[in-house]
Amino acid sequence: MDKKLREAFNQKFTKEHYEKHVSQFQSIASKSPGFRIAETPVFINKELKNKLLEAGDEIIELISSKEFKQITDQSIPQLLAIPNEDEHPQMMVVDFGICKDENGNIVPKLIELQGFPSLFAFQWFNDQLTRQYTSIPENYDSYLNGYNSESYIELLKELLLEKHSIENVILLEWHPDQQKTAIDFVCTEKLLGIKTVCLTTLIVDDNQLFYLNEDKKTKVEIIFNRVIFEEIKEELSKIKFDLNKAYDVKWIPHPNWYYRISKYTLPFLLGKFIPKSFFLHEIKQPLALEKYVLKPLFSYAGKGVLIDVTSDDIDNITNPENWILQEKVNYEPVVSTPEGDVKTEIRLFYFWKKEWKKPLAVHNLARMNKGNMIGTRFNNNDNWVGGTIAYFEKD
């Protein structure tokens, strides 16, 4: 971490300036974030940035391999298997906890990965507002691999719109106004022009899908998917949409990738930045449970995770094939604040254009916390925690 930038930020910080910063998020989208905005960005030096990218490469090697689809076929529930899956996802995210290794070096450790979008549009605005809030040196940027704020927008448009008319592309979510990430949907329309549609309002006509665009029935040709079907599978009988039917529409990313690139992938990964993970039903020898966390395979935002695992917890699980034990990652409080040191997690945004051989890290978000669980749903009543953005020292 960059100590000089951290000290300079802390010296200039005032609560009044921070409150004004938070109020600006309301102004860009006429909607407050459904999560707490942290008081500070995270400043990451060249050394740690390169370790993050190296850690990402360890993961990408498997995901971009020819064998990846075969080894993850069993991850997709038959009830939720959607036809017309493409060869690879157009986007994915990887979460790294910032830790210390056995030699006392600051290193990233893989926490989770998702073949699913994140706050892609919101973080573009977050960068813009953070640059107004505090001075960002010219040799630091939130973008990676040569991208900037302009080329990032062009990349999103290229991936999400392709050559389709904007009115035929929608962002699809389940009751979007009720989601904690609703501000990102507003930002997506503001940044890219893509309207948000609730799954319950989709109009099904044979193998085609439509929505009402200012009361006009409009064909859907591309779905920017934000629905986590796993979380609403009990509600699917209430809608006309049939998940197992092949509709004349392209999914970006295809929902099957939510299962393929997930905690299901963790036991197949190897690398110095990757904690060991095991499918619970495949464990033959006893493990020292105090060294592991227990995670449900297809939960989101930390739901269902058990940090202090007991043998009773294991015995009470009726579907062990849907759980993993993952080696504990001990976050290091690396961000110094006026109210004590804080833990952080960096989420790298990866995108995968059709002509690329593998996905590329382009942008990010960061999350800060003081407790055992990192995430914007935890410790929201504390200061110097919440969602933010990381700035990386350029090479």
URRA-V881754 format. One record per residue. OMEGA is omega in radians with two decimals (* if undefined). D_LAST is the distance of its C-alpha to the last C-alpha in Angstrom with 1 decimal. Layout:
omega->OMEGA d_last->D_LAST
omega->OMEGA d_last->D_LAST
//
This chain:
omega->-3.11 d_last->15.0
omega->-3.05 d_last->14.3
omega->-3.12 d_last->17.8
omega->3.11 d_last->17.7
omega->3.12 d_last->17.0
omega->-3.14 d_last->19.5
omega->-3.14 d_last->22.1
omega->3.12 d_last->21.8
omega->-3.09 d_last->22.2
omega->-3.12 d_last->25.2
omega->-3.08 d_last->26.9
omega->-3.02 d_last->27.0
omega->2.94 d_last->28.0
omega->3.14 d_last->31.4
omega->-3.12 d_last->33.3
omega->3.13 d_last->34.6
omega->3.11 d_last->31.2
omega->-3.13 d_last->30.1
omega->3.06 d_last->33.4
omega->3.10 d_last->32.8
omega->-3.13 d_last->29.4
omega->-3.12 d_last->31.1
omega->-3.14 d_last->33.8
omega->3.09 d_last->31.5
omega->3.05 d_last->30.9
omega->-3.06 d_last->34.6
omega->-3.09 d_last->34.6
omega->-3.06 d_last->32.1
omega->-3.07 d_last->34.1
omega->-3.10 d_last->37.4
omega->3.10 d_last->36.8
omega->3.05 d_last->35.4
omega->3.09 d_last->33.0
omega->-3.12 d_last->34.9
omega->-3.10 d_last->32.6
omega->3.02 d_last->31.6
omega->-3.14 d_last->28.5
omega->-3.07 d_last->26.9
omega->-2.98 d_last->26.7
omega->2.89 d_last->23.0
omega->3.10 d_last->19.6
omega->-3.14 d_last->17.4
omega->-3.04 d_last->14.3
omega->-3.11 d_last->12.0
omega->-3.06 d_last->9.6
omega->-3.08 d_last->6.6
omega->-3.14 d_last->9.5
omega->3.09 d_last->11.7
omega->-3.11 d_last->9.5
omega->3.06 d_last->9.2
omega->3.08 d_last->12.9
omega->3.14 d_last->13.8
omega->3.08 d_last->12.6
omega->3.10 d_last->14.4
omega->3.09 d_last->17.3
omega->3.13 d_last->17.5
omega->3.11 d_last->17.7
omega->-3.13 d_last->20.6
omega->-3.10 d_last->22.4
omega->3.13 d_last->21.7
omega->3.12 d_last->23.2
omega->-3.05 d_last->26.5
omega->-3.13 d_last->26.5
omega->-3.14 d_last->25.8
omega->3.13 d_last->28.5
omega->-3.06 d_last->31.9
omega->-2.94 d_last->33.6
omega->-3.13 d_last->32.0
omega->-3.12 d_last->34.6
omega->-3.07 d_last->37.4
omega->3.14 d_last->36.4
omega->-3.13 d_last->35.9
omega->-3.09 d_last->39.1
omega->-3.10 d_last->41.0
omega->-3.01 d_last->38.7
omega->3.10 d_last->40.2
omega->-3.08 d_last->43.5
omega->-3.14 d_last->46.1
omega->-3.05 d_last->47.2
omega->3.13 d_last->43.7
omega->-3.08 d_last->42.8
omega->-3.12 d_last->42.2
omega->3.04 d_last->42.8
omega->3.07 d_last->40.7
omega->3.13 d_last->37.5
omega->-3.01 d_last->34.8
omega->3.10 d_last->32.8
omega->3.14 d_last->29.7
omega->3.11 d_last->28.5
omega->-3.10 d_last->26.6
omega->3.08 d_last->24.8
omega->3.12 d_last->24.4
omega->3.13 d_last->22.7
omega->-3.12 d_last->21.8
omega->3.10 d_last->22.3
omega->2.96 d_last->20.7
omega->3.10 d_last->22.3
omega->-2.94 d_last->20.3
omega->2.94 d_last->22.4
omega->3.05 d_last->22.9
omega->-3.07 d_last->23.7
omega->3.11 d_last->26.7
omega->3.12 d_last->24.9
omega->3.13 d_last->23.8
omega->3.07 d_last->20.1
omega->-3.07 d_last->18.5
omega->3.00 d_last->18.1
omega->3.02 d_last->18.5
omega->-3.13 d_last->21.9
omega->3.06 d_last->23.1
omega->3.14 d_last->25.8
omega->3.04 d_last->26.8
omega->-3.05 d_last->25.9
omega->3.01 d_last->27.7
omega->-2.94 d_last->28.4
omega->-3.13 d_last->29.0
omega->3.05 d_last->27.5
omega->-3.09 d_last->26.2
omega->-3.00 d_last->25.9
omega->-3.12 d_last->24.0
omega->-3.14 d_last->25.7
omega->-3.10 d_last->26.1
omega->3.01 d_last->22.4
omega->3.11 d_last->21.8
omega->3.12 d_last->24.4
omega->3.09 d_last->23.0
omega->-3.13 d_last->19.7
omega->-3.10 d_last->21.9
omega->3.13 d_last->24.2
omega->3.10 d_last->21.8
omega->3.03 d_last->20.3
omega->-3.06 d_last->23.9
omega->-3.10 d_last->24.5
omega->-3.12 d_last->21.9
omega->3.08 d_last->19.4
omega->-3.13 d_last->15.8
omega->-3.11 d_last->13.4
omega->-3.11 d_last->11.9
omega->3.05 d_last->8.3
omega->3.13 d_last->9.4
omega->3.07 d_last->10.8
omega->-3.13 d_last->13.2
omega->-3.08 d_last->12.4
omega->3.03 d_last->10.4
omega->3.02 d_last->10.1
omega->-3.14 d_last->10.5
omega->3.05 d_last->13.4
omega->-3.05 d_last->14.7
omega->-3.13 d_last->18.1
omega->-3.10 d_last->20.1
omega->3.07 d_last->18.9
omega->3.09 d_last->19.2
omega->3.14 d_last->22.8
omega->3.10 d_last->23.5
omega->3.12 d_last->22.3
omega->3.12 d_last->24.6
omega->-3.13 d_last->27.4
omega->-3.10 d_last->27.1
omega->-3.01 d_last->27.2
omega->-3.09 d_last->29.9
omega->-2.99 d_last->32.1
omega->3.12 d_last->31.9
omega->-3.10 d_last->34.7
omega->3.05 d_last->37.0
omega->-3.04 d_last->38.5
omega->-3.10 d_last->37.0
omega->3.13 d_last->40.4
omega->3.11 d_last->40.4
omega->-3.13 d_last->37.2
omega->2.90 d_last->37.5
omega->-3.06 d_last->35.7
omega->3.13 d_last->38.1
omega->3.09 d_last->38.6
omega->-3.08 d_last->41.5
omega->-3.00 d_last->42.9
omega->-3.11 d_last->39.6
omega->-3.11 d_last->40.9
omega->-3.06 d_last->41.4
omega->3.09 d_last->37.8
omega->-3.11 d_last->35.5
omega->-3.06 d_last->32.8
omega->-3.14 d_last->35.1
omega->3.12 d_last->33.0
omega->3.11 d_last->30.4
omega->3.08 d_last->33.3
omega->3.13 d_last->34.1
omega->3.13 d_last->30.5
omega->3.11 d_last->30.4
omega->-3.13 d_last->33.5
omega->-3.07 d_last->32.2
omega->-2.99 d_last->28.9
omega->-3.12 d_last->30.2
omega->-3.08 d_last->33.9
omega->-3.13 d_last->34.6
omega->3.11 d_last->37.7
omega->-3.12 d_last->38.2
omega->3.07 d_last->41.3
omega->3.14 d_last->42.9
omega->-3.10 d_last->43.9
omega->-3.09 d_last->47.4
omega->3.09 d_last->47.9
omega->3.11 d_last->46.9
omega->-3.12 d_last->49.8
omega->3.11 d_last->50.7
omega->-3.04 d_last->52.8
omega->-3.13 d_last->53.4
omega->3.12 d_last->50.0
omega->-3.14 d_last->48.3
omega->-3.13 d_last->46.7
omega->2.99 d_last->47.1
omega->3.12 d_last->46.3
omega->3.12 d_last->47.9
omega->-3.03 d_last->45.8
omega->3.10 d_last->47.7
omega->3.10 d_last->50.9
omega->3.11 d_last->50.3
omega->-3.00 d_last->50.1
omega->-3.10 d_last->46.9
omega->3.05 d_last->45.7
omega->3.13 d_last->42.6
omega->3.08 d_last->40.6
omega->3.05 d_last->37.2
omega->2.93 d_last->36.8
omega->-2.92 d_last->33.5
omega->3.03 d_last->34.6
omega->3.14 d_last->34.2
omega->2.97 d_last->37.4
omega->-3.03 d_last->37.2
omega->3.10 d_last->40.5
omega->-3.07 d_last->40.8
omega->-3.09 d_last->41.4
omega->-3.03 d_last->44.1
omega->3.10 d_last->45.9
omega->-3.09 d_last->49.1
omega->-2.99 d_last->49.1
omega->3.14 d_last->48.8
omega->-3.09 d_last->52.5
omega->-3.10 d_last->52.8
omega->-3.11 d_last->50.9
omega->-3.07 d_last->51.9
omega->-3.13 d_last->48.5
omega->-3.07 d_last->48.9
omega->-3.07 d_last->45.8
omega->3.14 d_last->47.3
omega->3.12 d_last->48.2
omega->3.09 d_last->46.3
omega->3.12 d_last->45.8
omega->-3.08 d_last->44.8
omega->3.09 d_last->41.4
omega->3.10 d_last->37.8
omega->3.07 d_last->35.9
omega->-0.27 d_last->32.2
omega->3.12 d_last->31.3
omega->-3.07 d_last->34.5
omega->3.14 d_last->35.9
omega->-3.11 d_last->36.4
omega->3.05 d_last->32.6
omega->3.14 d_last->33.0
omega->-3.10 d_last->35.0
omega->-3.13 d_last->33.2
omega->-3.00 d_last->29.7
omega->3.06 d_last->30.9
omega->3.07 d_last->32.0
omega->-3.10 d_last->34.1
omega->-2.96 d_last->31.1
omega->-3.11 d_last->30.2
omega->-3.13 d_last->32.8
omega->-3.04 d_last->31.6
omega->3.09 d_last->28.1
omega->3.09 d_last->27.1
omega->-3.06 d_last->24.0
omega->3.11 d_last->22.9
omega->-3.03 d_last->21.5
omega->3.08 d_last->24.6
omega->3.11 d_last->27.8
omega->3.11 d_last->31.0
omega->-3.11 d_last->33.1
omega->2.95 d_last->36.7
omega->-3.04 d_last->39.0
omega->-3.07 d_last->41.7
omega->-3.13 d_last->44.6
omega->-3.12 d_last->43.3
omega->-3.10 d_last->43.2
omega->-3.12 d_last->46.0
omega->3.12 d_last->45.5
omega->3.08 d_last->45.4
omega->3.05 d_last->42.0
omega->-2.97 d_last->41.4
omega->-3.13 d_last->41.1
omega->-3.13 d_last->39.7
omega->-3.03 d_last->36.4
omega->2.94 d_last->36.0
omega->-3.13 d_last->35.9
omega->-3.05 d_last->38.1
omega->2.96 d_last->36.7
omega->-3.03 d_last->38.6
omega->-2.93 d_last->36.9
omega->3.01 d_last->37.0
omega->-3.06 d_last->36.7
omega->3.04 d_last->34.1
omega->3.02 d_last->32.5
omega->-3.11 d_last->33.7
omega->3.02 d_last->37.4
omega->-3.10 d_last->39.6
omega->3.07 d_last->37.2
omega->-3.09 d_last->39.1
omega->-3.14 d_last->37.2
omega->-2.99 d_last->40.3
omega->3.05 d_last->41.9
omega->3.11 d_last->45.5
omega->3.08 d_last->47.7
omega->3.08 d_last->49.7
omega->-3.14 d_last->46.7
omega->-3.08 d_last->46.4
omega->-3.08 d_last->50.1
omega->-3.13 d_last->50.3
omega->-3.09 d_last->47.9
omega->-3.13 d_last->50.0
omega->-3.04 d_last->47.3
omega->3.11 d_last->45.0
omega->-3.13 d_last->43.6
omega->-3.13 d_last->41.7
omega->3.01 d_last->40.1
omega->2.90 d_last->37.5
omega->-3.13 d_last->37.0
omega->3.11 d_last->33.3
omega->-3.09 d_last->32.3
omega->3.03 d_last->31.7
omega->-3.13 d_last->28.2
omega->3.13 d_last->28.3
omega->3.07 d_last->25.9
omega->3.09 d_last->24.8
omega->-2.99 d_last->25.3
omega->-3.13 d_last->21.8
omega->-3.13 d_last->22.0
omega->3.13 d_last->24.2
omega->3.09 d_last->26.6
omega->-3.14 d_last->29.8
omega->3.10 d_last->31.7
omega->-3.10 d_last->30.2
omega->-3.01 d_last->27.2
omega->3.08 d_last->26.4
omega->3.13 d_last->25.1
omega->3.12 d_last->22.5
omega->-3.13 d_last->21.8
omega->3.04 d_last->18.9
omega->3.08 d_last->20.0
omega->3.08 d_last->17.6
omega->3.10 d_last->19.2
omega->3.08 d_last->19.4
omega->-3.01 d_last->21.1
omega->3.05 d_last->22.9
omega->-3.04 d_last->24.2
omega->-3.06 d_last->27.3
omega->3.13 d_last->25.9
omega->3.10 d_last->22.8
omega->-3.12 d_last->23.6
omega->3.14 d_last->21.8
omega->-3.06 d_last->20.4
omega->3.07 d_last->16.9
omega->-3.02 d_last->15.2
omega->-3.05 d_last->15.0
omega->-3.02 d_last->15.9
omega->2.79 d_last->17.3
omega->3.09 d_last->19.9
omega->3.08 d_last->20.5
omega->-3.08 d_last->23.9
omega->-3.10 d_last->25.2
omega->3.10 d_last->28.5
omega->-3.08 d_last->30.7
omega->-3.11 d_last->33.0
omega->-3.10 d_last->33.0
omega->3.07 d_last->32.0
omega->3.11 d_last->28.8
omega->-3.04 d_last->29.4
omega->3.10 d_last->30.5
omega->-3.07 d_last->34.1
omega->3.07 d_last->34.1
omega->-3.09 d_last->34.7
omega->-3.12 d_last->34.9
omega->-3.13 d_last->37.3
omega->3.04 d_last->34.9
omega->3.10 d_last->32.5
omega->3.04 d_last->28.7
omega->3.07 d_last->28.7
omega->-3.11 d_last->28.2
omega->3.13 d_last->25.8
omega->-3.09 d_last->22.6
omega->3.13 d_last->19.0
omega->3.03 d_last->15.7
omega->-3.05 d_last->12.7
omega->3.05 d_last->9.2
omega->-3.13 d_last->6.6
omega->3.09 d_last->3.8
omega->* d_last->0.0
//
